Amino acid sequence: LRPLISFGRRVVSVEPLLGGGNHEGFRSVSWQVTTAASDGTPEGEEDITEVQDFDVVVVCNGHYSEPRCPNIPGEADFKGHLSHSHNYRNAKGFSGKRVVVVGASSSGLDIAREIALEAEAVFLSARQPLPQAPQGKHGKILARAP
């Protein structure tokens, strides 16, 4: 994957290119992306730009790069480990532990499933009932904690 990543570039523009074809009843759209070197070229000087066409553009601008943590009553007295999904890297260190994952959106579900491979038990705290309970190793059900 690394050879396909362009480092040191900034996106100048992303423009839709309407295609004439149909794909499963949808008009096809591709995207023209213009990038420039982010080498500190002074304003007004010529940037070296590159234009490429893509079928799909995914914008990953770091909207969730700063964790937002609520104040939890009694948090200062808690003797266990508290962490935000932003800081999660892998399930190492959760072996044999009882873990509660607060939040059942995409990252919460992904992290709960992964930790369930190591932990003694994983409990998932969700605002609303889940349509299908996720499962961990050996079919261990992640219970919904109140």
Backbone as ProteinMPNN parsed JSONL, in Angstrom:
{"seq_chain_A": "LRPLISFGRRVVSVEPLLGGGNHEGFRSVSWQVTTAASDGTPEGEEDITEVQDFDVVVVCNGHYSEPRCPNIPGEADFKGHLSHSHNYRNAKGFSGKRVVVVGASSSGLDIAREIALEAEAVFLSARQPLPQAPQGKHGKILARAP", "coords_chain_A": {"N_chain_A": [[0.814, -1.195, 0.0], [1.984, 1.221, 0.705], [3.55, 2.26, -1.522], [1.549, 3.434, -3.013], [0.777, 5.709, -1.745], [0.901, 9.213, -1.59], [3.119, 11.258, -0.179], [3.748, 14.417, 1.43], [2.158, 16.146, -0.069], [-0.44, 18.439, -0.936], [-3.957, 18.783, -1.19], [-5.375, 20.484, -3.81], [-7.691, 20.772, -5.346], [-10.84, 19.035, -5.804], [-12.749, 17.734, -8.196], [-15.85, 16.832, -9.731], [-16.201, 14.559, -12.445], [-18.373, 14.003, -14.826], [-19.453, 11.033, -16.204], [-20.467, 9.347, -19.229], [-21.549, 6.853, -19.057], [-23.515, 4.1, -17.679], [-23.831, 2.415, -14.597], [-25.147, -0.27, -13.216], [-27.614, 1.068, -13.326], [-26.967, 3.571, -12.371], [-25.688, 6.791, -13.04], [-22.394, 7.185, -14.055], [-19.735, 8.599, -12.179], [-16.639, 10.124, -12.03], [-13.657, 11.36, -10.454], [-11.635, 14.235, -10.534], [-8.597, 14.963, -9.241], [-6.546, 17.437, -8.019], [-3.303, 18.016, -6.971], [-0.646, 19.545, -5.066], [2.816, 20.166, -4.389], [3.681, 20.207, -0.99], [5.775, 21.815, -0.013], [6.368, 24.179, 1.132], [6.415, 26.232, -0.725], [6.607, 29.599, -1.541], [3.797, 31.872, -1.348], [2.197, 32.757, -4.317], [4.258, 31.957, -5.977], [5.099, 29.526, -8.478], [3.6, 26.428, -8.056], [4.363, 22.96, -8.229], [2.119, 21.06, -9.755], [-0.092, 18.227, -9.824], [-2.351, 16.289, -11.649], [-4.867, 13.911, -11.307], [-7.136, 11.251, -12.14], [-9.834, 9.615, -10.475], [-11.931, 6.882, -9.453], [-13.193, 6.833, -7.02], [-13.294, 8.937, -4.153], [-12.097, 9.335, -0.944], [-12.503, 11.18, 1.891], [-10.404, 11.916, 4.444], [-9.979, 13.688, 6.832], [-9.245, 13.921, 9.478], [-11.241, 14.402, 11.363], [-11.951, 13.114, 13.71], [-9.614, 13.129, 15.129], [-8.861, 14.329, 17.501], [-9.551, 13.279, 20.665], [-12.709, 13.304, 22.302], [-13.692, 13.443, 25.47], [-16.081, 12.681, 27.865], [-16.963, 14.091, 31.094], [-16.864, 11.901, 33.725], [-18.654, 10.974, 36.477], [-16.981, 10.084, 39.45], [-14.732, 9.202, 38.174], [-12.086, 9.879, 38.901], [-11.671, 8.256, 41.089], [-11.597, 5.727, 40.087], [-9.822, 2.753, 39.76], [-8.938, 1.264, 37.665], [-7.963, 0.992, 34.187], [-8.449, 3.666, 31.987], [-9.318, 4.58, 28.704], [-9.394, 6.115, 25.465], [-10.904, 5.451, 22.275], [-9.381, 6.587, 20.293], [-6.767, 6.264, 21.109], [-6.399, 3.542, 21.033], [-4.652, 0.676, 19.924], [-4.125, -2.104, 19.709], [-5.176, -5.365, 20.957], [-3.463, -6.296, 22.879], [-2.498, -6.649, 26.241], [-4.987, -6.77, 27.337], [-5.565, -9.276, 28.112], [-7.205, -11.705, 30.031], [-8.672, -9.811, 31.412], [-11.585, -7.992, 32.581], [-13.586, -6.08, 30.621], [-15.205, -3.035, 29.789], [-16.7, -1.573, 27.046], [-17.579, 1.526, 26.063], [-19.969, 2.745, 24.047], [-21.324, 2.01, 20.951], [-20.83, 2.454, 18.276], [-19.204, 2.286, 15.066], [-16.314, 2.13, 15.666], [-16.377, 1.361, 18.364], [-17.693, -1.154, 18.264], [-15.882, -2.592, 16.621], [-13.528, -2.515, 18.183], [-14.429, -3.793, 20.537], [-14.97, -6.403, 19.566], [-12.374, -7.174, 18.848], [-10.926, -6.992, 21.275], [-12.285, -8.926, 22.674], [-11.126, -11.267, 21.876], [-8.989, -11.579, 23.521], [-9.616, -10.808, 26.163], [-11.066, -11.711, 29.415], [-13.769, -11.169, 29.724], [-16.019, -9.121, 27.874], [-17.954, -6.264, 27.924], [-20.476, -4.449, 26.384], [-21.496, -1.214, 26.286], [-24.256, 0.451, 25.282], [-26.199, 3.072, 23.814], [-28.621, 2.471, 22.643], [-30.55, -0.55, 22.039], [-28.834, -3.186, 20.34], [-29.227, -4.458, 17.016], [-28.198, -6.99, 16.504], [-26.343, -8.973, 18.597], [-22.872, -8.58, 18.954], [-20.202, -10.987, 18.615], [-17.533, -12.594, 20.342], [-14.475, -14.427, 20.851], [-14.86, -17.945, 20.559], [-17.622, -17.783, 20.387], [-18.422, -16.141, 22.446], [-20.688, -14.0, 23.842], [-21.001, -10.54, 23.739], [-22.161, -8.781, 26.276], [-24.781, -6.402, 26.879], [-24.128, -3.683, 28.742], [-25.61, -1.857, 31.466]], "CA_chain_A": [[0.0, 0.0, 0.0], [2.828, 2.408, 0.851], [3.925, 2.885, -2.801], [0.404, 4.135, -3.583], [0.52, 6.904, -0.95], [1.701, 10.387, -1.941], [3.435, 12.055, 1.0], [4.233, 15.76, 1.142], [1.299, 16.778, -1.075], [-1.682, 19.001, -0.436], [-5.03, 18.738, -2.182], [-5.747, 21.812, -4.292], [-9.109, 20.71, -5.719], [-11.471, 17.76, -6.135], [-13.847, 18.111, -9.086], [-16.519, 15.678, -10.348], [-16.18, 14.393, -13.899], [-19.529, 13.184, -15.158], [-19.241, 10.11, -17.314], [-21.672, 9.094, -19.994], [-22.02, 5.473, -18.92], [-24.342, 3.706, -16.546], [-23.379, 1.24, -13.86], [-26.277, -0.763, -12.423], [-28.669, 2.074, -13.281], [-26.478, 4.854, -11.869], [-24.777, 7.508, -13.928], [-21.06, 7.075, -13.477], [-19.023, 9.827, -11.861], [-15.272, 9.957, -11.558], [-13.198, 12.566, -9.79], [-10.322, 14.758, -10.919], [-7.963, 15.488, -8.035], [-5.331, 18.205, -8.284], [-2.474, 18.157, -5.774], [0.58, 20.331, -5.231], [3.835, 19.871, -3.382], [3.534, 21.024, 0.219], [7.167, 22.016, 0.388], [6.563, 25.544, 1.614], [6.592, 27.172, -1.829], [6.008, 30.883, -1.161], [2.555, 32.276, -2.007], [2.387, 33.475, -5.582], [5.214, 31.255, -6.837], [4.545, 28.372, -9.185], [3.637, 25.115, -7.421], [4.335, 21.832, -9.149], [0.85, 20.384, -9.511], [-0.334, 16.939, -10.468], [-3.788, 16.034, -11.81], [-5.154, 12.49, -11.481], [-8.552, 10.885, -12.119], [-10.137, 8.493, -9.604], [-13.331, 6.445, -9.406], [-13.709, 7.087, -5.672], [-12.496, 9.8, -3.287], [-12.436, 9.208, 0.472], [-11.936, 12.318, 2.613], [-9.991, 11.524, 5.794], [-9.355, 14.933, 7.269], [-8.907, 13.909, 10.888], [-12.343, 14.939, 12.16], [-11.957, 12.472, 15.019], [-8.235, 12.963, 15.578], [-8.781, 14.787, 18.89], [-10.584, 12.595, 21.438], [-13.628, 14.068, 23.139], [-14.007, 12.585, 26.609], [-17.019, 13.299, 28.81], [-16.646, 13.98, 32.527], [-17.575, 10.754, 34.292], [-18.63, 11.045, 37.938], [-16.221, 9.015, 40.093], [-13.594, 8.813, 37.319], [-10.825, 10.034, 39.643], [-11.559, 7.163, 42.06], [-11.514, 4.454, 39.364], [-8.458, 2.219, 39.863], [-8.588, 0.551, 36.443], [-7.396, 1.733, 33.059], [-9.394, 4.368, 31.119], [-8.689, 4.935, 27.441], [-10.282, 6.526, 24.379], [-10.647, 4.662, 21.063], [-8.333, 7.279, 19.548], [-5.466, 5.752, 21.549], [-6.368, 2.082, 20.925], [-3.843, 0.146, 18.816], [-4.345, -3.544, 19.601], [-5.773, -5.976, 22.148], [-2.438, -6.721, 23.839], [-2.674, -6.018, 27.544], [-6.345, -6.99, 27.829], [-5.693, -10.697, 28.416], [-7.69, -12.043, 31.352], [-9.351, -8.687, 32.061], [-12.998, -7.717, 32.325], [-13.523, -4.784, 29.94], [-16.44, -2.452, 29.279], [-16.511, -0.646, 25.933], [-18.701, 2.459, 26.075], [-20.23, 3.243, 22.699], [-21.475, 0.894, 20.014], [-20.701, 2.84, 16.875], [-18.257, 1.421, 14.336], [-15.071, 1.82, 16.373], [-16.686, 0.623, 19.581], [-17.947, -2.56, 17.914], [-14.633, -3.195, 16.143], [-12.611, -2.685, 19.318], [-14.993, -4.82, 21.424], [-14.732, -7.722, 18.948], [-10.948, -7.49, 18.897], [-10.546, -7.214, 22.671], [-12.917, -10.184, 23.107], [-10.22, -12.373, 21.56], [-7.983, -11.647, 24.581], [-10.137, -10.533, 27.502], [-11.912, -12.699, 30.083], [-15.144, -10.797, 29.368], [-16.187, -7.779, 27.32], [-19.315, -5.772, 28.01], [-20.672, -3.336, 25.47], [-22.492, -0.263, 26.768], [-24.805, 1.137, 24.113], [-27.341, 3.944, 24.075], [-29.823, 1.783, 22.173], [-30.314, -1.981, 21.806], [-28.226, -3.536, 19.056], [-30.048, -5.432, 16.294], [-27.591, -8.312, 16.647], [-25.226, -8.891, 19.545], [-21.594, -9.034, 18.4], [-19.632, -12.132, 19.305], [-16.088, -12.654, 20.458], [-13.919, -15.768, 20.639], [-15.635, -19.101, 20.983], [-19.031, -17.428, 20.46], [-18.705, -15.392, 23.666], [-21.541, -12.854, 23.552], [-20.69, -9.304, 24.432], [-23.424, -8.36, 26.895], [-25.057, -4.971, 26.929], [-24.046, -3.194, 30.122], [-26.531, -0.732, 31.668]], "C_chain_A": [[0.861, 1.264, 0.0], [3.227, 3.036, -0.484], [2.777, 3.68, -3.444], [0.071, 5.427, -2.837], [1.462, 8.019, -1.396], [1.906, 11.233, -0.695], [3.899, 13.441, 0.556], [3.441, 16.466, 0.056], [0.102, 17.38, -0.378], [-2.701, 18.981, -1.555], [-5.429, 20.167, -2.52], [-7.228, 21.837, -4.657], [-9.532, 19.274, -5.976], [-12.721, 18.122, -6.925], [-14.501, 16.863, -9.67], [-16.384, 15.717, -11.864], [-17.334, 13.471, -14.255], [-19.227, 12.317, -16.365], [-20.547, 9.844, -18.031], [-22.267, 7.721, -19.757], [-22.927, 5.275, -17.724], [-23.739, 2.48, -15.9], [-24.505, 0.845, -12.931], [-27.33, 0.324, -12.235], [-28.232, 3.43, -12.76], [-25.551, 5.492, -12.891], [-23.397, 7.505, -13.288], [-20.441, 8.455, -13.281], [-17.607, 9.432, -11.481], [-14.826, 11.325, -11.038], [-11.82, 12.957, -10.281], [-9.74, 15.459, -9.692], [-6.663, 16.177, -8.436], [-4.59, 18.376, -6.971], [-1.258, 19.004, -6.104], [1.548, 19.929, -4.132], [3.608, 20.771, -2.179], [4.912, 21.259, 0.812], [7.439, 23.437, 0.863], [6.836, 26.53, 0.5], [5.906, 28.484, -1.466], [4.77, 31.198, -1.986], [2.887, 33.07, -3.264], [3.392, 32.815, -6.503], [4.564, 30.012, -7.403], [4.724, 27.085, -8.374], [3.701, 24.056, -8.515], [3.073, 21.047, -8.828], [0.784, 19.083, -10.29], [-1.84, 16.734, -10.504], [-3.979, 14.553, -12.088], [-6.658, 12.269, -11.425], [-8.745, 9.625, -11.282], [-11.612, 8.141, -9.704], [-13.98, 6.817, -8.084], [-12.744, 8.019, -4.951], [-13.0, 9.608, -1.868], [-11.732, 10.351, 1.197], [-11.669, 11.891, 4.055], [-9.232, 12.7, 6.399], [-9.111, 15.022, 8.765], [-9.986, 14.475, 11.787], [-12.359, 14.36, 13.574], [-10.547, 12.324, 15.584], [-8.013, 13.457, 17.009], [-9.885, 14.118, 19.697], [-11.425, 13.58, 22.253], [-14.093, 13.141, 24.256], [-14.957, 13.305, 27.55], [-16.476, 13.217, 30.235], [-17.507, 12.862, 33.098], [-17.498, 10.865, 35.803], [-17.893, 9.833, 38.529], [-14.992, 8.584, 39.311], [-12.273, 8.863, 38.072], [-10.593, 8.889, 40.626], [-11.397, 5.791, 41.398], [-10.068, 3.982, 39.337], [-8.013, 1.471, 38.605], [-8.023, 1.485, 35.385], [-8.528, 2.37, 32.25], [-8.67, 4.771, 29.851], [-9.763, 5.33, 26.44], [-9.916, 5.711, 23.136], [-9.553, 5.285, 20.2], [-6.95, 6.705, 19.863], [-5.33, 4.237, 21.425], [-5.537, 1.651, 19.721], [-4.068, -1.344, 18.606], [-4.822, -4.087, 20.943], [-4.746, -6.469, 23.16], [-2.655, -5.975, 25.149], [-4.079, -6.199, 28.119], [-6.582, -8.448, 28.226], [-6.125, -10.91, 29.86], [-8.451, -10.936, 32.067], [-10.829, -8.647, 31.713], [-13.058, -6.275, 31.828], [-14.93, -4.322, 29.589], [-16.054, -1.456, 28.188], [-17.757, 0.226, 25.891], [-18.837, 3.042, 24.675], [-20.233, 2.108, 21.706], [-21.537, 1.362, 18.568], [-19.608, 1.968, 16.262], [-17.002, 1.102, 15.126], [-15.317, 1.037, 17.638], [-16.916, -0.85, 19.312], [-16.672, -3.258, 17.464], [-13.684, -3.49, 17.298], [-13.123, -3.777, 20.264], [-14.75, -6.222, 20.867], [-13.274, -8.131, 19.081], [-10.496, -7.799, 20.323], [-11.118, -8.538, 23.18], [-12.052, -11.396, 22.791], [-9.197, -12.587, 22.675], [-8.579, -11.612, 25.985], [-10.923, -11.702, 28.077], [-13.372, -12.437, 29.712], [-15.141, -9.371, 28.827], [-17.66, -7.438, 27.383], [-19.416, -4.535, 27.134], [-21.796, -2.463, 26.006], [-22.962, 0.563, 25.582], [-26.018, 1.961, 24.505], [-28.649, 3.257, 23.713], [-29.508, 0.307, 21.975], [-29.727, -2.217, 20.414], [-29.084, -4.572, 18.352], [-29.516, -6.853, 16.429], [-26.395, -8.168, 17.578], [-23.948, -9.365, 18.876], [-21.051, -10.186, 19.226], [-18.12, -12.051, 19.303], [-15.619, -14.08, 20.246], [-14.828, -16.835, 21.211], [-17.116, -18.747, 21.176], [-19.401, -16.646, 21.707], [-19.512, -14.146, 23.273], [-21.083, -11.66, 24.38], [-21.996, -8.757, 24.982], [-23.558, -6.846, 26.881], [-25.054, -4.562, 28.397], [-24.988, -2.012, 30.279], [-25.803, 0.596, 31.676]], "O_chain_A": [[0.507, 2.26, -0.631], [3.243, 4.264, -0.577], [3.016, 4.508, -4.324], [-0.824, 6.163, -3.252], [2.662, 7.804, -1.561], [0.964, 11.857, -0.208], [4.385, 13.611, -0.562], [3.989, 17.297, -0.667], [-0.327, 16.883, 0.664], [-2.358, 19.143, -2.726], [-5.774, 20.956, -1.641], [-7.94, 22.786, -4.329], [-8.718, 18.415, -6.314], [-13.642, 18.742, -6.393], [-13.801, 15.931, -10.066], [-16.446, 16.781, -12.48], [-17.263, 12.269, -14.002], [-18.8, 12.806, -17.411], [-21.621, 10.094, -17.484], [-23.378, 7.445, -20.209], [-23.085, 6.155, -16.878], [-23.199, 1.608, -16.582], [-24.788, 1.548, -11.961], [-27.874, 0.493, -11.144], [-29.042, 4.357, -12.71], [-24.738, 4.817, -13.523], [-23.261, 7.794, -12.1], [-20.605, 9.352, -14.107], [-17.405, 8.506, -10.696], [-15.543, 12.317, -11.173], [-10.94, 12.109, -10.427], [-10.314, 16.418, -9.175], [-5.803, 15.592, -9.094], [-5.164, 18.823, -5.977], [-0.887, 19.16, -7.268], [1.15, 19.419, -3.085], [3.369, 21.969, -2.334], [5.176, 20.945, 1.972], [8.592, 23.851, 0.983], [7.437, 27.576, 0.747], [4.726, 28.477, -1.115], [4.689, 30.847, -3.163], [3.754, 33.944, -3.256], [3.386, 33.084, -7.704], [3.584, 29.509, -6.853], [5.846, 26.698, -8.045], [3.153, 24.243, -9.601], [2.964, 20.441, -7.762], [1.5, 18.875, -11.269], [-2.528, 16.974, -9.512], [-3.345, 13.994, -12.983], [-7.375, 13.006, -10.747], [-7.947, 8.69, -11.353], [-12.444, 8.997, -10.004], [-15.18, 7.087, -8.03], [-11.528, 7.911, -5.111], [-14.201, 9.705, -1.616], [-10.509, 10.477, 1.127], [-12.594, 11.549, 4.792], [-8.003, 12.698, 6.466], [-8.799, 16.1, 9.272], [-9.684, 14.981, 12.868], [-12.739, 15.044, 14.524], [-10.317, 11.469, 16.439], [-7.059, 13.032, 17.66], [-11.061, 14.37, 19.434], [-10.913, 14.551, 22.811], [-14.807, 12.169, 24.008], [-14.671, 14.419, 27.988], [-15.632, 12.374, 30.539], [-18.731, 12.878, 32.967], [-16.404, 10.853, 36.367], [-18.158, 8.694, 38.146], [-14.277, 7.682, 39.746], [-11.43, 7.983, 37.901], [-9.449, 8.583, 40.962], [-11.094, 4.808, 42.073], [-9.18, 4.732, 38.932], [-6.848, 1.089, 38.488], [-7.656, 2.624, 35.671], [-9.471, 1.678, 31.866], [-7.537, 5.25, 29.905], [-10.916, 4.916, 26.564], [-8.76, 5.325, 22.961], [-8.873, 4.578, 19.456], [-6.073, 6.664, 19.001], [-4.255, 3.697, 21.684], [-5.694, 2.192, 18.626], [-4.19, -1.804, 17.471], [-4.867, -3.364, 21.938], [-5.123, -7.01, 24.199], [-2.966, -4.784, 25.143], [-4.333, -5.821, 29.263], [-7.687, -8.807, 28.632], [-5.516, -10.383, 30.791], [-8.838, -11.109, 33.223], [-11.265, -9.188, 30.697], [-12.632, -5.355, 32.526], [-15.756, -5.12, 29.144], [-15.187, -0.605, 28.388], [-18.866, -0.276, 25.704], [-17.948, 3.736, 24.182], [-19.277, 1.336, 21.619], [-22.208, 0.752, 17.736], [-19.147, 1.014, 16.889], [-16.643, -0.068, 15.257], [-14.547, 0.133, 17.963], [-16.404, -1.705, 20.034], [-16.404, -4.387, 17.875], [-13.11, -4.575, 17.382], [-12.339, -4.598, 20.74], [-14.369, -7.127, 21.609], [-12.967, -9.283, 19.385], [-9.764, -8.762, 20.549], [-10.506, -9.197, 24.021], [-12.239, -12.454, 23.392], [-8.6, -13.66, 22.766], [-8.104, -12.302, 26.887], [-11.39, -12.573, 27.343], [-14.121, -13.369, 29.421], [-14.36, -8.527, 29.266], [-18.51, -8.217, 26.952], [-18.533, -3.678, 27.15], [-22.925, -2.928, 26.161], [-22.181, 1.28, 24.956], [-26.767, 1.597, 25.41], [-29.663, 3.437, 24.388], [-28.352, -0.063, 21.767], [-30.079, -1.539, 19.448], [-29.618, -5.473, 18.999], [-30.29, -7.809, 16.465], [-25.531, -7.32, 17.355], [-23.931, -10.445, 18.286], [-21.398, -10.342, 20.396], [-17.509, -11.51, 18.381], [-16.273, -14.858, 19.552], [-15.484, -16.63, 22.233], [-17.789, -19.334, 22.024], [-20.587, -16.499, 22.004], [-19.059, -13.338, 22.462], [-20.815, -11.779, 25.576], [-22.85, -8.312, 24.215], [-22.568, -6.115, 26.873], [-25.871, -5.032, 29.19], [-25.16, -1.236, 29.339], [-26.43, 1.643, 31.836]]}, "name": "protein", "num_of_chains": 1, "seq": "LRPLISFGRRVVSVEPLLGGGNHEGFRSVSWQVTTAASDGTPEGEEDITEVQDFDVVVVCNGHYSEPRCPNIPGEADFKGHLSHSHNYRNAKGFSGKRVVVVGASSSGLDIAREIALEAEAVFLSARQPLPQAPQGKHGKILARAP"}
